[in-house]
Amino acid sequence: MMTRKLPIIAIATAPGKAGVGVVRISGQNLKAITKALFQKELSPRQANLITLRAADGQTIDQLIAIYFVAPASFTGEDVLELQCHGGPQLLELVMKRCLELGKSDGLVIAEPGEFTLRAYLNNKIDLAQAEAIADLIDAQSEAAVRGAARSLQGVFSENINDLIEEITQLRILVESTLDFPEEEIEFLENAQARARLFAVKEKLESLRAGAKQGKILRDGIQLVLAGAPNVGKSSLLNRLAGEDIAIVTPVAGTTRDRVKESITIEGVPMHIIDTAGLRETNDLVEAKGIERSWDAIRLADLVIFLTDPNSTEDGLKEQILRELPPKCPVLEVVNKSDLLSSAPSPAPKQAILISAKNGDGVEGLKQKILETVGWNGPQEGAIVARRRHLDCLERASEHIARSEQFAANGNNSLELFAEELFLAQNHLGQITGKLLPDDLLGKIFSQFCIGK
């Protein structure tokens, strides 16, 4: 996929019935294919009402064809867009006919993400913008849509490129000093290197904070409801979802497998998993459900540990804490708060009190969830970010921190100072794709839908 130059074709609209469906073709020169399809050349960037016919002359569809000439197109190549009636079988017939007539020109079906990949390779967009296209399609909330749109417009990329430029200027000063040691320039003081480095560090930390918020917008939060049987996990899921998703009965062990539901809380996607009650059991089906519960807990971003004031867990909380991934927060929530007056012991001081049955305390729990996962609320100029972006920013931050240490040592450590700046710059360049291995590039675009 990385090197082929053949023209490509794909259905660009989602599967299923629709009023309009789009078939898209991209290649270095599509004039021959266009003429084979319609027996004439098309004027660029004009809508043409044309009848596409089968080999026996029968009409396949009357469609609108728009021809974009390179480089003024999404991919930077010639692009032919066919707007057809949106029946799935009809779109397949249109694509099949295009493949028949374009066979001599090498027309092939596009691989996932290949249209966007070509746009990236032809410098129409950078890698962060390319990823934003997929994020815009997959956005699960209005805030995520707006954040992905900003990334697609290049807001995130501009911030990264500005930071790279500042590091580049700092590297030029450092390395020029290394080339002329006889000048005995007091580099750090005269060039204000420490002040520049501090400014870079502050901007990088601001970008990291924004990217963390952006990742929450994109991926949401994996929220796991855990606890002993019959403490009200399914009732809480239903209360948060606003409908009866899970079965609720007084019988312990009713939930035998994970029940998943996605909601949004103040625009933040929450993927809630109601797990089977954690206990020792000889029931093979329930035991399998409990095993899956532990699997969900190990992958959680946040665990709500639910308790009943009238029951004891016998060290269950400590067991969950041992099983959690590093840095995964736990919220201890006492359900059935309306029964606290008759409970054998008071609720823990740090616990959140709710009643899933009547809704008491649930709104406060929602706010605590957002606070715990680090959501700072909708922000003007928010972007959508990925785990890959966060990793690159974190590594760049580590190298900037080390460069600070070498800067403090004076001219004797300038070579190490310059090297750490280079490594930080390298990691930032990977975000926009300026410095990225081909195998990683292929992996990123393989996750796109076909036709995009």
Secondary structure, DSSP 4 states (H G I P E B T S, - for coil): --S--S-EEEE-SPSS-EEEEEEEEEES--HHHHHHHHSSPPPBT--EEEEEE-TTS-EEEEEEEEEE-TTSSSSSSEEEEEEEEE-HHHHHHHHHHHHHHTGGGT-EEPPTTHHHHHHHHTTSS-HHHHHHHHHHHH--SHHHHHHHHHHHHTHHHHHHHHHHHHHHHHHHHHHHHHH-GGG---HHHHTTHHHHHHHHHHHHHHHHHHHHHHHHHHH-EEEEEEESTTSSHHHHHHHHHTS--S---SSTT---S-EEEEEEETTEEEEEEEPPPP-----HHHHHHHHHHHHHHHT-SEEEEEE-TT---SSHHHHHHHHSPTT--EEEEE--GGGGGG-SSPPPTTPEE--TTT-TTHHHHHHHHHHHHT-----TT-----HHHHHHHHHHHHHHHHHHHHHHTGGGGHHHHHHHHHHHHHHHHHHHTSS--HHHHHHHHHTSPTT-
